[in-house]
Amino acid sequence: MNKITALVAVDYTTPNAKQEFVRSLRETGFGVLKNHPLKQSQVQGIYEQWRTFFSEARKNDFKVQDNGSGGFYPQSMSETAKGNTIKDLKEFFHFYSGDVCPDDLRPPVQAYYESAMTLAAELLQWIEDESPPEISFRYSQRLSDMIEGSRKHVLRILHYPPLTGEEEPTAIRAAGHEDINLITILPASNEPGLQVLTKDGSWLEVPCDFGNLIVNIGDMLQEASGGYFPSTTHRVVNPEGADKTIGRISLPLFCHPNPDVILSDRYTADSYLQERLRELRGEDT
């Protein structure tokens, strides 16, 4: 394949959108859509409301007791990417449909969640439609059926606080990592910083034009497709100059299959998830 020098946003409304979008996923693990069905005004409203929430003391009223629960995760509970020893510079709130959420913030988040899940099912069908027969044969069921009714989907409202200069020298907002799930749906953030690791070892900027939608392959789809669709390493780097004083809000929706879905001869969705979570906790597998 030719070297990828840029990720190009595919117009969702064009006749060849499915083919171009899936081709990008196949080549880079990432695809970018513009003119998609998710409303920019809805995303903007969530960004503004949650920027305020993360500045308020009440966020601590929703602090989780342990990982895997819905609620607020302070920076002290943020993740350490596999192979790293320093926690990411972020705090976040995990929203599961029907689970804990501030009452005043729930309606917009729930509405967005439902719209994004509908689009996720459509995009999974695109991926299946464009999978070669020998790859689609590997899928134990339709990809869109794998996520139907799953209670494992999590909408993460992420806040990367402004940098103070007191951070550990090598700490960044999100160190290089891969997602565990099938696919991730991510509206472009309010600030740049997302980068994808290319096959030649260089980092590629992901377009952050507000209104774009970023979709990436997770480890579970890589497993289910026998590696045909790659789960690509990505990171969020620290801003420089005046931009250091600007916080970054991000809204990834991690789409997970039902736990009993068979991904491959080696794994169900649940056994795969549990293995990866043990790795993240630094336990032996």
Buried (B, 14 or more C-beta within 10 A) or exposed (E): EEEBEEBEBBBBEEEEBBBBBBBBBBBBBBBBBBBBEBBBEBBBBBBEBBBEBBEEEEBEEBEBEEEEBBBBBEBEBBBBBBEBEBBBBBBBBBBBBEEBBBEEBBEBBBEBBEBBBEBBBBBBBBBBEBBEEEBBEBBBEBBBBBBEEBEBBBBBBBBBBEBEEEBEEEBBBBBBBBBBBBBBBBBBBBBBBBBBBBEEEEBBEBBBEEBBBBBBBBBBBBBBBEEBBBBBBBBBBBBEEEBEEEBBBBBBBBBBBBBEBBBBEEBBBBBBBBBBBEBBEEEEE
